[in-house]
Amino acid sequence: MCPGGLEAFKKLDEDGKRQRRGEAIAKIGQECSESEKVGVVAGHLMLWEEGEKTGTLIHTQEDLET
């Protein structure tokens, strides 16, 4: 869902990544609604880098709404 694939996604700033994640889940939700099929998406709520004391939430508003 990101032009250039995973490598291009990794190069985006946090706002760009959040936007792409939101677009992806919104598209999946729309496709499920239109096809009247249930979709299951496995993903991440939080990423936790080694050595950090806290993780970073990465979910989007679109995740919560979908």
N, CA, C and O atoms as a GROMACS GRO file, in nm:
protein
  264
    1MET      N    1   0.080  -0.119   0.000
    1MET     CA    2   0.000   0.000   0.000
    1MET      C    3   0.085   0.127   0.000
    1MET      O    4   0.033   0.238  -0.012
    2CYS      N    5   0.214   0.109   0.014
    2CYS     CA    6   0.304   0.225   0.011
    2CYS      C    7   0.386   0.217  -0.117
    2CYS      O    8   0.459   0.120  -0.138
    3PRO      N    9   0.376   0.320  -0.202
    3PRO     CA   10   0.460   0.318  -0.322
    3PRO      C   11   0.606   0.301  -0.283
    3PRO      O   12   0.658   0.375  -0.200
    4GLY      N   13   0.672   0.204  -0.343
    4GLY     CA   14   0.811   0.177  -0.309
    4GLY      C   15   0.828   0.068  -0.206
    4GLY      O   16   0.940   0.027  -0.176
    5GLY      N   17   0.715   0.019  -0.152
    5GLY     CA   18   0.719  -0.093  -0.059
    5GLY      C   19   0.769  -0.058   0.080
    5GLY      O   20   0.772   0.058   0.120
    6LEU      N   21   0.809  -0.163   0.151
    6LEU     CA   22   0.850  -0.149   0.290
    6LEU      C   23   0.970  -0.057   0.306
    6LEU      O   24   0.976   0.022   0.401
    7GLU      N   25   1.066  -0.066   0.216
    7GLU     CA   26   1.184   0.018   0.227
    7GLU      C   27   1.148   0.167   0.218
    7GLU      O   28   1.203   0.249   0.292
    8ALA      N   29   1.056   0.201   0.129
    8ALA     CA   30   1.011   0.340   0.117
    8ALA      C   31   0.934   0.381   0.242
    8ALA      O   32   0.949   0.494   0.290
    9PHE      N   33   0.852   0.290   0.295
    9PHE     CA   34   0.775   0.319   0.416
    9PHE      C   35   0.869   0.351   0.532
    9PHE      O   36   0.845   0.446   0.607
   10LYS      N   37   0.973   0.273   0.548
   10LYS     CA   38   1.068   0.293   0.658
   10LYS      C   39   1.134   0.429   0.653
   10LYS      O   40   1.176   0.482   0.756
   11LYS      N   41   1.145   0.487   0.534
   11LYS     CA   42   1.212   0.617   0.518
   11LYS      C   43   1.119   0.736   0.547
   11LYS      O   44   1.166   0.849   0.557
   12LEU      N   45   0.988   0.709   0.561
   12LEU     CA   46   0.894   0.818   0.589
   12LEU      C   47   0.912   0.869   0.731
   12LEU      O   48   0.957   0.794   0.819
   13ASP      N   49   0.878   0.995   0.755
   13ASP     CA   50   0.876   1.045   0.892
   13ASP      C   51   0.752   0.988   0.962
   13ASP      O   52   0.669   0.923   0.898
   14GLU      N   53   0.741   1.012   1.091
   14GLU     CA   54   0.632   0.951   1.168
   14GLU      C   55   0.495   0.992   1.117
   14GLU      O   56   0.402   0.911   1.116
   15ASP      N   57   0.479   1.118   1.076
   15ASP     CA   58   0.350   1.161   1.021
   15ASP      C   59   0.318   1.089   0.891
   15ASP      O   60   0.203   1.051   0.868
   16GLY      N   61   0.417   1.070   0.807
   16GLY     CA   62   0.398   0.997   0.682
   16GLY      C   63   0.360   0.852   0.707
   16GLY      O   64   0.272   0.798   0.639
   17LYS      N   65   0.425   0.789   0.804
   17LYS     CA   66   0.393   0.650   0.838
   17LYS      C   67   0.250   0.641   0.892
   17LYS      O   68   0.175   0.550   0.856
   18ARG      N   69   0.214   0.734   0.979
   18ARG     CA   70   0.079   0.734   1.036
   18ARG      C   71  -0.026   0.751   0.926
   18ARG      O   72  -0.130   0.685   0.928
   19GLN      N   73   0.004   0.838   0.831
   19GLN     CA   74  -0.089   0.860   0.720
   19GLN      C   75  -0.106   0.734   0.637
   19GLN      O   76  -0.218   0.697   0.603
   20ARG      N   77   0.003   0.667   0.604
   20ARG     CA   78  -0.003   0.544   0.524
   20ARG      C   79  -0.078   0.434   0.599
   20ARG      O   80  -0.157   0.360   0.539
   21ARG      N   81  -0.054   0.422   0.730
   21ARG     CA   82  -0.126   0.321   0.808
   21ARG      C   83  -0.275   0.349   0.807
   21ARG      O   84  -0.356   0.257   0.791
   22GLY      N   85  -0.311   0.474   0.825
   22GLY     CA   86  -0.452   0.513   0.824
   22GLY      C   87  -0.518   0.486   0.691
   22GLY      O   88  -0.630   0.436   0.685
   23GLU      N   89  -0.447   0.518   0.582
   23GLU     CA   90  -0.501   0.493   0.448
   23GLU      C   91  -0.522   0.343   0.426
   23GLU      O   92  -0.622   0.302   0.367
   24ALA      N   93  -0.427   0.263   0.473
   24ALA     CA   94  -0.437   0.118   0.452
   24ALA      C   95  -0.557   0.058   0.524
   24ALA      O   96  -0.633  -0.018   0.465
   25ILE      N   97  -0.576   0.093   0.651
   25ILE     CA   98  -0.687   0.034   0.726
   25ILE      C   99  -0.820   0.086   0.674
   25ILE      O  100  -0.919   0.012   0.673
   26ALA      N  101  -0.826   0.211   0.632
   26ALA     CA  102  -0.950   0.266   0.576
   26ALA      C  103  -0.986   0.192   0.447
   26ALA      O  104  -1.103   0.162   0.423
   27LYS      N  105  -0.886   0.164   0.364
   27LYS     CA  106  -0.911   0.092   0.239
   27LYS      C  107  -0.960  -0.050   0.267
   27LYS      O  108  -1.053  -0.098   0.202
   28ILE      N  109  -0.898  -0.116   0.363
   28ILE     CA  110  -0.941  -0.252   0.399
   28ILE      C  111  -1.084  -0.250   0.450
   28ILE      O  112  -1.165  -0.334   0.412
   29GLY      N  113  -1.116  -0.154   0.536
   29GLY     CA  114  -1.252  -0.142   0.589
   29GLY      C  115  -1.354  -0.118   0.478
   29GLY      O  116  -1.462  -0.175   0.479
   30GLN      N  117  -1.318  -0.032   0.383
   30GLN     CA  118  -1.408  -0.003   0.270
   30GLN      C  119  -1.430  -0.128   0.185
   30GLN      O  120  -1.543  -0.158   0.147
   31GLU      N  121  -1.322  -0.200   0.155
   31GLU     CA  122  -1.334  -0.321   0.074
   31GLU      C  123  -1.421  -0.426   0.144
   31GLU      O  124  -1.501  -0.493   0.078
   32CYS      N  125  -1.406  -0.440   0.273
   32CYS     CA  126  -1.487  -0.536   0.348
   32CYS      C  127  -1.634  -0.495   0.346
   32CYS      O  128  -1.722  -0.579   0.327
   33SER      N  129  -1.659  -0.368   0.364
   33SER     CA  130  -1.796  -0.319   0.363
   33SER      C  131  -1.861  -0.341   0.227
   33SER      O  132  -1.975  -0.388   0.219
   34GLU      N  133  -1.789  -0.306   0.121
   34GLU     CA  134  -1.844  -0.321  -0.014
   34GLU      C  135  -1.867  -0.467  -0.052
   34GLU      O  136  -1.963  -0.497  -0.124
   35SER      N  137  -1.782  -0.556  -0.007
   35SER     CA  138  -1.795  -0.697  -0.042
   35SER      C  139  -1.880  -0.775   0.058
   35SER      O  140  -1.910  -0.893   0.038
   36GLU      N  141  -1.919  -0.706   0.166
   36GLU     CA  142  -1.996  -0.768   0.275
   36GLU      C  143  -1.924  -0.891   0.331
   36GLU      O  144  -1.986  -0.992   0.362
   37LYS      N  145  -1.792  -0.880   0.344
   37LYS     CA  146  -1.709  -0.985   0.400
   37LYS      C  147  -1.637  -0.931   0.522
   37LYS      O  148  -1.608  -0.812   0.532
   38VAL      N  149  -1.607  -1.021   0.613
   38VAL     CA  150  -1.532  -0.985   0.733
   38VAL      C  151  -1.384  -0.987   0.699
   38VAL      O  152  -1.337  -1.077   0.629
   39GLY      N  153  -1.311  -0.890   0.746
   39GLY     CA  154  -1.166  -0.887   0.728
   39GLY      C  155  -1.098  -0.896   0.863
   39GLY      O  156  -1.146  -0.840   0.962
   40VAL      N  157  -0.987  -0.965   0.868
   40VAL     CA  158  -0.907  -0.974   0.989
   40VAL      C  159  -0.770  -0.917   0.956
   40VAL      O  160  -0.702  -0.962   0.864
   41VAL      N  161  -0.731  -0.817   1.032
   41VAL     CA  162  -0.602  -0.751   1.010
   41VAL      C  163  -0.519  -0.768   1.136
   41VAL      O  164  -0.560  -0.728   1.245
   42ALA      N  165  -0.404  -0.828   1.121
   42ALA     CA  166  -0.311  -0.841   1.233
   42ALA      C  167  -0.207  -0.730   1.220
   42ALA      O  168  -0.148  -0.712   1.113
   43GLY      N  169  -0.186  -0.659   1.326
   43GLY     CA  170  -0.092  -0.549   1.319
   43GLY      C  171  -0.034  -0.520   1.455
   43GLY      O  172  -0.031  -0.606   1.543
   44HIS      N  173   0.011  -0.400   1.472
   44HIS     CA  174   0.076  -0.360   1.595
   44HIS      C  175   0.004  -0.240   1.656
   44HIS      O  176  -0.041  -0.150   1.585
   45LEU      N  177  -0.005  -0.241   1.786
   45LEU     CA  178  -0.054  -0.126   1.861
   45LEU      C  179   0.064  -0.039   1.900
   45LEU      O  180   0.056   0.084   1.904
   46MET      N  181   0.175  -0.106   1.931
   46MET     CA  182   0.291  -0.036   1.985
   46MET      C  183   0.419  -0.102   1.934
   46MET      O  184   0.424  -0.224   1.918
   47LEU      N  185   0.520  -0.023   1.910
   47LEU     CA  186   0.654  -0.074   1.881
   47LEU      C  187   0.745  -0.035   1.996
   47LEU      O  188   0.737   0.076   2.048
   48TRP      N  189   0.831  -0.126   2.036
   48TRP     CA  190   0.917  -0.104   2.151
   48TRP      C  191   1.060  -0.136   2.108
   48TRP      O  192   1.095  -0.252   2.087
   49GLU      N  193   1.141  -0.033   2.097
   49GLU     CA  194   1.280  -0.050   2.057
   49GLU      C  195   1.363  -0.100   2.174
   49GLU      O  196   1.341  -0.061   2.289
   50GLU      N  197   1.457  -0.187   2.145
   50GLU     CA  198   1.545  -0.240   2.248
   50GLU      C  199   1.617  -0.126   2.319
   50GLU      O  200   1.670  -0.035   2.254
   51GLY      N  201   1.618  -0.130   2.449
   51GLY     CA  202   1.686  -0.028   2.528
   51GLY      C  203   1.597   0.089   2.568
   51GLY      O  204   1.636   0.169   2.653
   52GLU      N  205   1.478   0.101   2.508
   52GLU     CA  206   1.387   0.209   2.546
   52GLU      C  207   1.308   0.170   2.670
   52GLU      O  208   1.279   0.053   2.692
   53LYS      N  209   1.274   0.270   2.750
   53LYS     CA  210   1.196   0.246   2.871
   53LYS      C  211   1.047   0.235   2.841
   53LYS      O  212   0.972   0.172   2.915
   54THR      N  213   1.005   0.298   2.732
   54THR     CA  214   0.864   0.292   2.694
   54THR      C  215   0.854   0.266   2.544
   54THR      O  216   0.948   0.292   2.468
   55GLY      N  217   0.739   0.215   2.503
   55GLY     CA  218   0.715   0.191   2.362
   55GLY      C  219   0.649   0.311   2.297
   55GLY      O  220   0.612   0.407   2.364
   56THR      N  221   0.635   0.304   2.166
   56THR     CA  222   0.571   0.409   2.089
   56THR      C  223   0.441   0.355   2.032
   56THR      O  224   0.441   0.257   1.958
   57LEU      N  225   0.329   0.421   2.066
   57LEU     CA  226   0.200   0.381   2.010
   57LEU      C  227   0.198   0.416   1.862
   57LEU      O  228   0.235   0.526   1.824
   58ILE      N  229   0.153   0.321   1.779
   58ILE     CA  230   0.151   0.347   1.636
   58ILE      C  231   0.012   0.329   1.575
   58ILE      O  232  -0.004   0.343   1.454
   59HIS      N  233  -0.088   0.298   1.657
   59HIS     CA  234  -0.222   0.282   1.601
   59HIS      C  235  -0.273   0.417   1.552
   59HIS      O  236  -0.224   0.522   1.593
   60THR      N  237  -0.372   0.412   1.465
   60THR     CA  238  -0.428   0.534   1.408
   60THR      C  239  -0.575   0.547   1.449
   60THR      O  240  -0.635   0.450   1.496
   61GLN      N  241  -0.631   0.663   1.432
   61GLN     CA  242  -0.772   0.684   1.457
   61GLN      C  243  -0.855   0.594   1.366
   61GLN      O  244  -0.961   0.545   1.406
   62GLU      N  245  -0.807   0.574   1.244
   62GLU     CA  246  -0.876   0.486   1.150
   62GLU      C  247  -0.881   0.342   1.201
   62GLU      O  248  -0.980   0.272   1.179
   63ASP      N  249  -0.775   0.298   1.270
   63ASP     CA  250  -0.778   0.164   1.331
   63ASP      C  251  -0.893   0.154   1.429
   63ASP      O  252  -0.970   0.058   1.427
   64LEU      N  253  -0.905   0.254   1.515
   64LEU     CA  254  -1.010   0.253   1.617
   64LEU      C  255  -1.148   0.260   1.556
   64LEU      O  256  -1.240   0.194   1.603
   65GLU      N  257  -1.164   0.339   1.452
   65GLU     CA  258  -1.296   0.354   1.387
   65GLU      C  259  -1.335   0.231   1.307
   65GLU      O  260  -1.453   0.196   1.300
   66THR      N  261  -1.238   0.165   1.246
   66THR     CA  262  -1.266   0.048   1.163
   66THR      C  263  -1.298  -0.071   1.248
   66THR      O  264  -1.325  -0.179   1.196
   0.00000   0.00000   0.00000
